[in-house]
Amino acid sequence: MSILFLIIPFALLIALIFIIAFSYAVKKGQFEDLDTPAYRMLTDDEDTNGVKK
């Protein structure tokens, strides 16, 4: 039972760290455009050797 006094605050600390990291990423615009990178892959031109122009 005493292990719960250690595990619960540790789990809350980890959750708080992830919430802070997620809110930081949202503020920096990480999730602004989710579609363009997938389409950019289709429009990249490559030479016959596989080297980009």
PDB file as gemmi writes it, atoms N, CA and C in Angstrom:
CRYST1    1.000    1.000    1.000  90.00  90.00  90.00 P 1                      
ATOM      1  N   MET A   1       0.820  -1.193   0.000  1.00  0.00           N  
ATOM      2  CA  MET A   1       0.000   0.000   0.000  1.00  0.00           C  
ATOM      3  C   MET A   1       0.864   1.258   0.000  1.00  0.00           C  
ATOM      4  N   SER A   2       2.007   1.188   0.636  1.00  0.00           N  
ATOM      5  CA  SER A   2       2.862   2.377   0.707  1.00  0.00           C  
ATOM      6  C   SER A   2       3.498   2.711  -0.639  1.00  0.00           C  
ATOM      7  N   ILE A   3       3.558   1.714  -1.544  1.00  0.00           N  
ATOM      8  CA  ILE A   3       4.122   1.983  -2.853  1.00  0.00           C  
ATOM      9  C   ILE A   3       3.231   2.938  -3.644  1.00  0.00           C  
ATOM     10  N   LEU A   4       1.935   2.963  -3.329  1.00  0.00           N  
ATOM     11  CA  LEU A   4       1.021   3.874  -4.015  1.00  0.00           C  
ATOM     12  C   LEU A   4       1.365   5.330  -3.731  1.00  0.00           C  
ATOM     13  N   PHE A   5       1.901   5.594  -2.553  1.00  0.00           N  
ATOM     14  CA  PHE A   5       2.294   6.959  -2.224  1.00  0.00           C  
ATOM     15  C   PHE A   5       3.490   7.416  -3.061  1.00  0.00           C  
ATOM     16  N   LEU A   6       4.183   6.494  -3.636  1.00  0.00           N  
ATOM     17  CA  LEU A   6       5.299   6.812  -4.524  1.00  0.00           C  
ATOM     18  C   LEU A   6       4.871   6.824  -5.997  1.00  0.00           C  
ATOM     19  N   ILE A   7       4.067   5.840  -6.378  1.00  0.00           N  
ATOM     20  CA  ILE A   7       3.703   5.688  -7.783  1.00  0.00           C  
ATOM     21  C   ILE A   7       2.730   6.762  -8.259  1.00  0.00           C  
ATOM     22  N   ILE A   8       1.733   7.102  -7.462  1.00  0.00           N  
ATOM     23  CA  ILE A   8       0.725   8.076  -7.892  1.00  0.00           C  
ATOM     24  C   ILE A   8       1.332   9.462  -8.136  1.00  0.00           C  
ATOM     25  N   PRO A   9       2.123  10.029  -7.240  1.00  0.00           N  
ATOM     26  CA  PRO A   9       2.739  11.325  -7.561  1.00  0.00           C  
ATOM     27  C   PRO A   9       3.685  11.254  -8.761  1.00  0.00           C  
ATOM     28  N   PHE A  10       4.390  10.141  -8.911  1.00  0.00           N  
ATOM     29  CA  PHE A  10       5.284   9.982 -10.056  1.00  0.00           C  
ATOM     30  C   PHE A  10       4.491   9.945 -11.360  1.00  0.00           C  
ATOM     31  N   ALA A  11       3.365   9.244 -11.371  1.00  0.00           N  
ATOM     32  CA  ALA A  11       2.517   9.183 -12.564  1.00  0.00           C  
ATOM     33  C   ALA A  11       1.927  10.559 -12.871  1.00  0.00           C  
ATOM     34  N   LEU A  12       1.529  11.304 -11.857  1.00  0.00           N  
ATOM     35  CA  LEU A  12       0.998  12.649 -12.067  1.00  0.00           C  
ATOM     36  C   LEU A  12       2.077  13.586 -12.602  1.00  0.00           C  
ATOM     37  N   LEU A  13       3.297  13.432 -12.142  1.00  0.00           N  
ATOM     38  CA  LEU A  13       4.404  14.243 -12.642  1.00  0.00           C  
ATOM     39  C   LEU A  13       4.678  13.951 -14.113  1.00  0.00           C  
ATOM     40  N   ILE A  14       4.670  12.684 -14.497  1.00  0.00           N  
ATOM     41  CA  ILE A  14       4.881  12.314 -15.895  1.00  0.00           C  
ATOM     42  C   ILE A  14       3.746  12.853 -16.766  1.00  0.00           C  
ATOM     43  N   ALA A  15       2.512  12.744 -16.283  1.00  0.00           N  
ATOM     44  CA  ALA A  15       1.372  13.272 -17.039  1.00  0.00           C  
ATOM     45  C   ALA A  15       1.489  14.780 -17.206  1.00  0.00           C  
ATOM     46  N   LEU A  16       1.918  15.478 -16.178  1.00  0.00           N  
ATOM     47  CA  LEU A  16       2.091  16.926 -16.251  1.00  0.00           C  
ATOM     48  C   LEU A  16       3.168  17.299 -17.269  1.00  0.00           C  
ATOM     49  N   ILE A  17       4.234  16.545 -17.308  1.00  0.00           N  
ATOM     50  CA  ILE A  17       5.307  16.796 -18.277  1.00  0.00           C  
ATOM     51  C   ILE A  17       4.793  16.617 -19.700  1.00  0.00           C  
ATOM     52  N   PHE A  18       4.000  15.567 -19.940  1.00  0.00           N  
ATOM     53  CA  PHE A  18       3.458  15.351 -21.277  1.00  0.00           C  
ATOM     54  C   PHE A  18       2.449  16.428 -21.658  1.00  0.00           C  
ATOM     55  N   ILE A  19       1.661  16.883 -20.726  1.00  0.00           N  
ATOM     56  CA  ILE A  19       0.698  17.955 -21.010  1.00  0.00           C  
ATOM     57  C   ILE A  19       1.432  19.248 -21.359  1.00  0.00           C  
ATOM     58  N   ILE A  20       2.489  19.552 -20.639  1.00  0.00           N  
ATOM     59  CA  ILE A  20       3.280  20.748 -20.932  1.00  0.00           C  
ATOM     60  C   ILE A  20       3.944  20.631 -22.297  1.00  0.00           C  
ATOM     61  N   ALA A  21       4.486  19.465 -22.618  1.00  0.00           N  
ATOM     62  CA  ALA A  21       5.126  19.269 -23.920  1.00  0.00           C  
ATOM     63  C   ALA A  21       4.107  19.380 -25.054  1.00  0.00           C  
ATOM     64  N   PHE A  22       2.917  18.841 -24.859  1.00  0.00           N  
ATOM     65  CA  PHE A  22       1.885  18.925 -25.880  1.00  0.00           C  
ATOM     66  C   PHE A  22       1.425  20.360 -26.080  1.00  0.00           C  
ATOM     67  N   SER A  23       1.215  21.090 -25.002  1.00  0.00           N  
ATOM     68  CA  SER A  23       0.774  22.477 -25.142  1.00  0.00           C  
ATOM     69  C   SER A  23       1.860  23.338 -25.782  1.00  0.00           C  
ATOM     70  N   TYR A  24       3.112  23.051 -25.502  1.00  0.00           N  
ATOM     71  CA  TYR A  24       4.225  23.762 -26.146  1.00  0.00           C  
ATOM     72  C   TYR A  24       4.229  23.503 -27.651  1.00  0.00           C  
ATOM     73  N   ALA A  25       4.010  22.243 -28.045  1.00  0.00           N  
ATOM     74  CA  ALA A  25       3.994  21.901 -29.464  1.00  0.00           C  
ATOM     75  C   ALA A  25       2.818  22.566 -30.171  1.00  0.00           C  
ATOM     76  N   VAL A  26       1.681  22.659 -29.517  1.00  0.00           N  
ATOM     77  CA  VAL A  26       0.522  23.304 -30.126  1.00  0.00           C  
ATOM     78  C   VAL A  26       0.774  24.800 -30.290  1.00  0.00           C  
ATOM     79  N   LYS A  27       1.380  25.427 -29.302  1.00  0.00           N  
ATOM     80  CA  LYS A  27       1.673  26.861 -29.389  1.00  0.00           C  
ATOM     81  C   LYS A  27       2.692  27.166 -30.483  1.00  0.00           C  
ATOM     82  N   LYS A  28       3.617  26.276 -30.721  1.00  0.00           N  
ATOM     83  CA  LYS A  28       4.644  26.484 -31.742  1.00  0.00           C  
ATOM     84  C   LYS A  28       4.155  26.139 -33.140  1.00  0.00           C  
ATOM     85  N   GLY A  29       2.919  25.645 -33.293  1.00  0.00           N  
ATOM     86  CA  GLY A  29       2.361  25.373 -34.606  1.00  0.00           C  
ATOM     87  C   GLY A  29       2.695  24.012 -35.165  1.00  0.00           C  
ATOM     88  N   GLN A  30       3.046  23.075 -34.331  1.00  0.00           N  
ATOM     89  CA  GLN A  30       3.414  21.739 -34.790  1.00  0.00           C  
ATOM     90  C   GLN A  30       2.248  21.044 -35.506  1.00  0.00           C  
ATOM     91  N   PHE A  31       1.028  21.326 -35.098  1.00  0.00           N  
ATOM     92  CA  PHE A  31      -0.131  20.626 -35.634  1.00  0.00           C  
ATOM     93  C   PHE A  31      -0.968  21.519 -36.543  1.00  0.00           C  
ATOM     94  N   GLU A  32      -0.384  22.572 -37.099  1.00  0.00           N  
ATOM     95  CA  GLU A  32      -1.123  23.499 -37.944  1.00  0.00           C  
ATOM     96  C   GLU A  32      -1.519  22.862 -39.273  1.00  0.00           C  
ATOM     97  N   ASP A  33      -0.574  22.230 -39.952  1.00  0.00           N  
ATOM     98  CA  ASP A  33      -0.832  21.686 -41.280  1.00  0.00           C  
ATOM     99  C   ASP A  33      -0.438  20.218 -41.296  1.00  0.00           C  
ATOM    100  N   LEU A  34      -1.425  19.353 -41.230  1.00  0.00           N  
ATOM    101  CA  LEU A  34      -1.134  17.924 -41.180  1.00  0.00           C  
ATOM    102  C   LEU A  34      -1.216  17.252 -42.544  1.00  0.00           C  
ATOM    103  N   ASP A  35      -1.787  17.934 -43.544  1.00  0.00           N  
ATOM    104  CA  ASP A  35      -1.980  17.302 -44.846  1.00  0.00           C  
ATOM    105  C   ASP A  35      -0.843  17.555 -45.821  1.00  0.00           C  
ATOM    106  N   THR A  36      -0.252  18.728 -45.812  1.00  0.00           N  
ATOM    107  CA  THR A  36       0.753  19.088 -46.806  1.00  0.00           C  
ATOM    108  C   THR A  36       1.989  18.175 -46.793  1.00  0.00           C  
ATOM    109  N   PRO A  37       2.550  17.794 -45.654  1.00  0.00           N  
ATOM    110  CA  PRO A  37       3.727  16.919 -45.713  1.00  0.00           C  
ATOM    111  C   PRO A  37       3.454  15.586 -46.412  1.00  0.00           C  
ATOM    112  N   ALA A  38       2.237  15.067 -46.293  1.00  0.00           N  
ATOM    113  CA  ALA A  38       1.929  13.810 -46.968  1.00  0.00           C  
ATOM    114  C   ALA A  38       1.876  14.000 -48.476  1.00  0.00           C  
ATOM    115  N   TYR A  39       1.370  15.143 -48.929  1.00  0.00           N  
ATOM    116  CA  TYR A  39       1.300  15.403 -50.372  1.00  0.00           C  
ATOM    117  C   TYR A  39       2.656  15.835 -50.932  1.00  0.00           C  
ATOM    118  N   ARG A  40       3.491  16.452 -50.118  1.00  0.00           N  
ATOM    119  CA  ARG A  40       4.809  16.884 -50.568  1.00  0.00           C  
ATOM    120  C   ARG A  40       5.663  15.686 -50.982  1.00  0.00           C  
ATOM    121  N   MET A  41       5.460  14.557 -50.322  1.00  0.00           N  
ATOM    122  CA  MET A  41       6.201  13.351 -50.648  1.00  0.00           C  
ATOM    123  C   MET A  41       5.892  12.902 -52.077  1.00  0.00           C  
ATOM    124  N   LEU A  42       4.668  13.122 -52.533  1.00  0.00           N  
ATOM    125  CA  LEU A  42       4.277  12.685 -53.867  1.00  0.00           C  
ATOM    126  C   LEU A  42       4.818  13.590 -54.968  1.00  0.00           C  
ATOM    127  N   THR A  43       5.140  14.829 -54.648  1.00  0.00           N  
ATOM    128  CA  THR A  43       5.586  15.770 -55.659  1.00  0.00           C  
ATOM    129  C   THR A  43       7.097  15.928 -55.726  1.00  0.00           C  
ATOM    130  N   ASP A  44       7.845  15.258 -54.880  1.00  0.00           N  
ATOM    131  CA  ASP A  44       9.307  15.341 -54.941  1.00  0.00           C  
ATOM    132  C   ASP A  44       9.805  14.672 -56.213  1.00  0.00           C  
ATOM    133  N   ASP A  45      10.632  15.398 -56.963  1.00  0.00           N  
ATOM    134  CA  ASP A  45      11.191  14.854 -58.196  1.00  0.00           C  
ATOM    135  C   ASP A  45      12.547  14.246 -57.902  1.00  0.00           C  
ATOM    136  N   GLU A  46      12.793  13.097 -58.496  1.00  0.00           N  
ATOM    137  CA  GLU A  46      14.067  12.430 -58.313  1.00  0.00           C  
ATOM    138  C   GLU A  46      14.680  12.124 -59.674  1.00  0.00           C  
ATOM    139  N   ASP A  47      16.015  12.130 -59.706  1.00  0.00           N  
ATOM    140  CA  ASP A  47      16.728  11.714 -60.924  1.00  0.00           C  
ATOM    141  C   ASP A  47      16.609  10.200 -61.076  1.00  0.00           C  
ATOM    142  N   THR A  48      17.179   9.715 -62.151  1.00  0.00           N  
ATOM    143  CA  THR A  48      17.158   8.271 -62.377  1.00  0.00           C  
ATOM    144  C   THR A  48      18.050   7.536 -61.371  1.00  0.00           C  
ATOM    145  N   ASN A  49      19.041   8.246 -60.776  1.00  0.00           N  
ATOM    146  CA  ASN A  49      19.923   7.612 -59.791  1.00  0.00           C  
ATOM    147  C   ASN A  49      19.302   7.609 -58.399  1.00  0.00           C  
ATOM    148  N   GLY A  50      18.194   8.305 -58.212  1.00  0.00           N  
ATOM    149  CA  GLY A  50      17.594   8.401 -56.894  1.00  0.00           C  
ATOM    150  C   GLY A  50      18.057   9.613 -56.125  1.00  0.00           C  
ATOM    151  N   VAL A  51      18.821  10.511 -56.811  1.00  0.00           N  
ATOM    152  CA  VAL A  51      19.318  11.723 -56.163  1.00  0.00           C  
ATOM    153  C   VAL A  51      18.353  12.860 -56.463  1.00  0.00           C  
ATOM    154  N   LYS A  52      17.995  13.625 -55.430  1.00  0.00           N  
ATOM    155  CA  LYS A  52      17.066  14.744 -55.633  1.00  0.00           C  
ATOM    156  C   LYS A  52      17.724  15.851 -56.424  1.00  0.00           C  
ATOM    157  N   LYS A  53      16.904  16.560 -57.185  1.00  0.00           N  
ATOM    158  CA  LYS A  53      17.419  17.703 -57.955  1.00  0.00           C  
ATOM    159  C   LYS A  53      17.625  18.895 -57.084  1.00  0.00           C  
TER     160      LYS A  53                                                      
END                                                                             
